[in-house]
Amino acid sequence: MNQSQRAAQNIELHIEELVLHGFSPRERYAIGEAVQRELTRLFTEQGIHPSLRQGRIARLDGGSVQVKQGTKADAIGKQVAQSVYGGMKR
């Protein structure tokens, strides 16, 4: 599938709940925005995973992400998004 074909596909992804343990509540929006940016990048560059083309995914376990103390919200969001995107392949 070429880049123009990927761009023509639209999806709407609604994440009802993203559970983050051990982070300051004031970081939640920055982490959430980073997750959104990274998922957009992954879908744009790697395409829509076949599991999404087949219909709805009622529940997805993105696994867990281990981060070191002091990791920036942007890096945390990227890791979370990559884990979620990877969860679609399982």
C-alpha positions as semicolon CSV with decimal commas, in nm:
position;residue;x (nm);y (nm);z (nm)
1;M;0,000;0,000;0,000
2;N;0,150;0,333;-0,097
3;Q;0,144;0,658;0,100
4;S;-0,154;0,807;-0,087
5;Q;-0,363;0,496;-0,025
6;R;-0,283;0,512;0,345
7;A;-0,375;0,879;0,359
8;A;-0,715;0,804;0,207
9;Q;-0,809;0,571;0,492
10;N;-0,970;0,729;0,794
11;I;-1,029;0,573;1,130
12;E;-1,165;0,700;1,455
13;L;-0,997;0,557;1,760
14;H;-1,161;0,615;2,095
15;I;-0,962;0,524;2,403
16;E;-1,210;0,513;2,686
17;E;-0,959;0,454;2,959
18;L;-0,583;0,470;2,977
19;V;-0,457;0,351;3,314
20;L;-0,129;0,505;3,423
21;H;0,004;0,408;3,764
22;G;0,285;0,594;3,935
23;F;0,262;0,922;3,746
24;S;0,171;1,264;3,875
25;P;-0,189;1,361;3,789
26;R;-0,057;1,685;3,640
27;E;0,128;1,481;3,374
28;R;-0,184;1,305;3,246
29;Y;-0,268;1,553;2,970
30;A;0,088;1,574;2,841
31;I;0,114;1,195;2,835
32;G;-0,227;1,164;2,666
33;E;-0,133;1,417;2,398
34;A;0,195;1,235;2,335
35;V;0,003;0,907;2,298
36;Q;-0,225;1,072;2,042
37;R;0,067;1,216;1,842
38;E;0,254;0,885;1,836
39;L;-0,053;0,679;1,740
40;T;-0,120;0,924;1,456
41;R;0,239;0,884;1,339
42;L;0,224;0,504;1,362
43;F;-0,103;0,483;1,168
44;T;0,028;0,725;0,906
45;E;0,362;0,551;0,857
46;Q;0,269;0,188;0,917
47;G;-0,095;0,189;0,817
48;I;-0,412;0,065;0,974
49;H;-0,365;-0,276;1,123
50;P;-0,593;-0,545;0,968
51;S;-0,759;-0,603;1,306
52;L;-0,911;-0,254;1,280
53;R;-1,024;-0,301;0,920
54;Q;-1,229;-0,604;1,027
55;G;-1,445;-0,403;1,264
56;R;-1,442;-0,281;1,617
57;I;-1,203;-0,389;1,886
58;A;-1,405;-0,394;2,206
59;R;-1,106;-0,418;2,435
60;L;-0,734;-0,401;2,381
61;D;-0,466;-0,480;2,633
62;G;-0,166;-0,272;2,538
63;G;0,047;-0,447;2,797
64;S;0,267;-0,255;3,034
65;V;0,545;-0,005;2,989
66;Q;0,839;0,034;3,225
67;V;0,994;0,379;3,243
68;K;1,277;0,520;3,448
69;Q;1,222;0,790;3,708
70;G;1,236;1,133;3,547
71;T;1,135;1,022;3,197
72;K;0,963;1,307;3,011
73;A;0,590;1,286;2,936
74;D;0,653;1,285;2,561
75;A;0,876;0,976;2,584
76;I;0,625;0,803;2,811
77;G;0,342;0,876;2,568
78;K;0,545;0,738;2,278
79;Q;0,612;0,415;2,464
80;V;0,246;0,378;2,560
81;A;0,131;0,439;2,201
82;Q;0,380;0,188;2,064
83;S;0,258;-0,068;2,315
84;V;-0,106;-0,004;2,221
85;Y;-0,030;-0,022;1,849
86;G;0,167;-0,342;1,908
87;G;-0,129;-0,482;2,103
88;M;-0,336;-0,467;1,785
89;K;-0,099;-0,717;1,627
90;R;-0,146;-0,973;1,904
